[in-house]
Amino acid sequence: MVKVTLDNVSKFFGKVKAVVDLNLEVRDGEFVALLGPSGCGKTTTLLMIAGIYKPTKGRILFDEVDVTDLPPKDRNIGMVFQSYALYPHMTVYDNIAFPLKLKKVPKHEIDKKVKEVAKLLQIDNLLNRKPAQLSGGQQQRVALGRALVKEPDVLLLDEPLSNLDAKLRVMMRAEIKRLQKELKITTIYVTHDQVEAMSMADRIAVMRAGRLQQYAEPEVLYNKPINLFVAGFIGNPPMNFIEGSIKEENGEYYFESEGLKLKLSKDLGELVASKSTDVVLGIRPEHIRVITSGEVDNAIDATVYVIEPLGRDLVINVKVDNTLLKILSTPGLKLEPGQKVKLVFPEEKIHFFDKYTEKAII
């Protein structure tokens, strides 16, 4: 097992700054996801760790050894690409065995290792087939097998599930996580899918425009996002945002926006007002309560706009004046478009961000 450290790593392509001053530490045997939208620098980062790209500046260390200038073949990494990259003319057996043949490993040892890995991945019955005779999920397992057969110190995965259908993706997510925990290989996984990252990784590095935004456990990213970008990127449906300001009236604090006035507790009001009065309120769809009848303290008037049934869940789109909010509820709630409802925002679930710096206030 190996610890991977990126020490102030940057990668520029001409004037394009793909990765800027990235500091990251991946512990021994840890599963870390690099998460972000297209073009945020996550694949570039992975390719620098692999040795395919050389950093413009900074160092990459495996344990305490500087590997910045080492070619990929000397780093003992296993890599799985989005496009599987299998040799079409070779059988599954030969595809998995290929890296060992390059290393001139004895034939009997190759045979033993290929069969062990194939059994681990549950493809031992497919060893004589060619890639064209396999499903997407089976091809993905062969690509994984080829990476694992070398017994790499570091496993690098670049969007490996994005070509699979939804059901197979869920299955392979669990499979890769199980394998990683069983083999205890330090693993770095690139994805733009936050559900994939949240369900698989020990820690997630959220990236945007080449810069690291936040690096933390999934529950920390969900409960304590460091800025507006992370708050909006983590969670499905994404967090609702309302721009407004903090007002004080006769010792009472309020969050005010177009068509909305929400009373805050004195402690919360004072804390937010001491940092900024122009703020963005954030609340997750699953934390908003919908009240269809009766009077409720500190509730917000809203009108049901569109209802999206998702089987187990119900996404309710409501309008508060001109602001559209999404609410996640259960199918038991019977609502009609145009219906007037009241919304309750539990104070302990509210996030506030500075409107200008976009940083979290609480």
N, C-alpha and C positions, 0 to 999 in steps of 0.2 A: 504493500500500500504506500501511496505517495501523497505528500501535501503539495499543492500547486499554488505558487504565489505570483501574482502579477504586480510588479513594482513600478508604478507611474508609467504605464505603457500607453503609447500613442501610435496611431498608424495613419499616415497621410498619403493620399493618392493625388499628387500635384497639389491643387488648392483645396481639394476635398478632404476635410478632417473626418475620417471614418470612425476613429476611436481617439478620445482625448483624455490624457492623464488618468488612466484606469488603474485603481488599486483594488486588488481582490485576493482573498485567501480562501482556498478550497481545502478543507481539512482531510486528513487520511480517511479514506473510505466514505467520504461524504457524497451525497447526490445534490448537485447544484444546478439550477436552471438559469439560463440567460434568457430573459423575457423582454419583449418589446415589439413595437411595430416594425414593418419592413423598413430597412435603411437605417436602423438605430445602431448598427455596429456589432450585433451579436455574433453573426457568422464570421466577420473579420476577426473578432476576438478569438473565436474557436480555431480559426486557421492559423493564428499566431501561436496559440498553445501547441498546435500540431506541428508547427515548424514550416508550414507551407508559405506563410507570409512572415517576413522579418519585421519586427517593430521599427518604426521610424526613430523612436526613443523609448527608454525604459528597459527593464529586465524581466525575464521569465525564469522562475526557479522551480525545479522539481525537488522536493525536500530542500536542502540548502545548496543544491548544485545548480549553477547558472547554465541554462540550456538555450539561451537566446540565440546563439550562433550554430546550434546543433541541427543537422538535417533531420527530417522526420524519421528516417530509418534508425537513427540512433537514440530516439526518445522513448522507445517501447510503449507506443500508444496504439490503441485500437480505434478505428474510426468508422462510423456508419453514416452514410449520406442519405439525403432525401430520395435520391434516385436509385438506391440499392447498389448500382454499379456492379452487377454480377456479370461474369463472362458467359455469354449465351451458348457458346459451343461446348462448355464444360458441364459435367454433371454436378449435382449438389455436393457430392463427396469431394470432387476436384476443386470446386470453388472454395470450400472451407479449408481444404488442405493447402491451397496455393501459397499463403504466407509462410507456411512451414517448409514447403519445398524450396522457396527462395532462400531460406536460412540453412538449407542443406541438412535438415533434421533427418535422422535415420528413418527408413520406411516403416518399420514396425512401430516406432514411436508416433509417427504421423497417424497411422491407422488407429492406434489407441486413443489419441487425443481427439481426432475427428469424431470417432464414435461416442466418446464421452460427451463432447459438446452437443452433438446431434441429439443425444438422449436427453440432455438437460433442456434443450429447446423443443423437445418433442417432434423432431423431424427425422428420427432415425429410420423411418419407413420410406423416406423420400430420397435417400442418398443416390439412387441410380437415375433420378429424373434430371431433365434439363430445366433451366429457369422458365422457359416458355410454357412448360407443363404445370407450373405452380400458380397458386393464387397470390394476390398481393401480400397477404399476411404471411404466407409460407416463404415468399421471396425475402420479406423483411427479416424473418428468422434466420434464413441462410446468410444474409448480410451481417446479422448480429453474430452468428456462429463464426464467420470468417474473422471478425474483429476479436472475438473472445478466445479463439483457439491459440493465439499467440501468448495468452496469459499476460495481457498488457498491464502496466502500472496505472495507466489512465485511459478511461473509455470516453471517447468524444462522439456525441450524437447530434447531427445537424437536421432538425425537423424530420425525424425518421418516420413519423406516423402520418404526415400530411397527405400522402397518396392513398391512404386506406379509407374505407367507408366508416361511418360513425360507429357502428356496432363493433367492428373489428378494432377500431382505434381504442375504444374503452377496454377491450380485452387485452390488447397489446400493452396498454399503459400499465395494467396490473402485472402483466408478465414481466415487463422490463424492470419494474420496481422490485418484484420478487427476486429476480435474478441478481439485481444489484445488491440487495440486502444479503443474499446467500453467498455471493462471491466477494462482497466487501471491496469492490473496485471503486477507486475514486472516479466519479462520473460527472461530466459536464454536458449539459443537455440544452440545445438551442431550440426555442419555440416562440411563436407569436401567440400561442393559445394559452390564455391564463388559467383555464380549467386544467389543462395538461400540467402546467407548472405547479399549480396549487396542490394537485392530487398526488404528484410524484416526488417533488423535491423536498429535501431537508431545509434548504435555504434557496431563496430566489434573488437574483440580481436583476433589478428592473432598469432597463436602459432606454435612453431617449437621445436622439441626435448625437450618438457617439459618447455620451456621458452617462455615468452611473448615477441613478436617481436615489435608489434605496436598496440595501442588501440586508435581508432579514428572513426569518421564518415566515411561512405562509400566513399564520394567524396574526403576526405583527403587521404585515402589509395590509391585511384586511381590517384590523381594528385600529391601527395607528399609522395610517399613511402619512408620509413626510411632506407631501405636497399635492396639489390639485391633480397633476398628471398621474401619480401612483393611485390616488383615490379613484380616479375615473377609469383607470386601466384594470384594476383588480376588482372583481365582483361581477356577477351576471344575473340580471341586468345591471348596468353600471350605476354608480352612485348618482343621485339627483343633486344638482347644484342650483342655488338661487342667489343671485347677486343682491346685495342690500347694504344696510348700514346699522350700526348700533346707536340707539338713541337713549338718553336718560331723561326721565320725566319724574320730578318729585321723588327722587331717590329710587325710582323703579327703572329697570333696564328692559329695553325692547329691541328685537331684531325687526327692522322694517324693510319691506320691498314693495313693489307694485302690487296692490291688492292684498297685502299680507302684513299682519302685525302679530308678532309672537313674543309673549312675555318670557323673560329669562329670570332665573334665580339671581339674587344679588351677587353671589360668589362668581357665577359664570359671567354675568354681565360685566362686572368689574374687571375680571381677568381678561376678557376679550377686548373691552374698551381700552384697557391699559396698553394693549399691543397695537390695535388698529381699529378705526371706526368704519372704514370701508372694507367690507368683508364679503366672502362667499360662504353661505351655509351649505353644508353637505349632509345628506341623509340617505342611507341605503333603502332601496325599495322594500326590502323585507322588514324594515324597522318602522314603517309608517302604519299606523292603525286607522282603519276606516270605520266611521260611526254613521249609521244610516238613519238613526232617529234619536230624539231626546237631546237635552242640552248638556254640553260638556265644557268644562273650564279650559280656557286657552286653546280652543280648537280653531282650525282654519277652514273657511268655507271653500268648497271646490265643486266642480261639475264633472261628472263622468263623461269622458270623451270617446274612448275606444276600449273594448275588452278583448284580450287575447287569451283564449283557453289553451293551456299547454298540458292537458291531462291532469297530472298530479298538482300542478300550480296554475294560478290565474294571474296574468299580468293586467293590471287595471291602469289605463292612461287617464289621468284627470287633469283638468285645467284649473289653475288658481290664477284668476285674471287672465293674463296672456302667457303665463308660464306653464309648460307641460311637465308633469311629474309622472314617473312610473311607480306603481305599487305592486309588490308581490304578495299574493294572498292565496287562500285555498278555494277550490271550486264551490264550497258550500255558500259562499257569499253571492247572493243574487242581486245583480245590478243591471241597470239599463242605461244606454247612452242618453245624455241629457239630464240624468238624475242628479239632484243636489245632495251632497254628502259633506260630512265634516272630517277633517284629518287631525290626528294627534301625533306630534313628534315627541317621543320620549326623550327628555333632555340628555340622559346619559348616552344616547345614541347619536347625538348631533355632533358634527365636526364643523369647525370654523377655520377658514383660510384667509390670509391677507390677500386682498384683491390684486395688489400690484406685484408683490414678490411671489405670490401663489404658494407660499410656505404655510404649513399647518400652524395654527395658533394653539389649538388644543387637539 
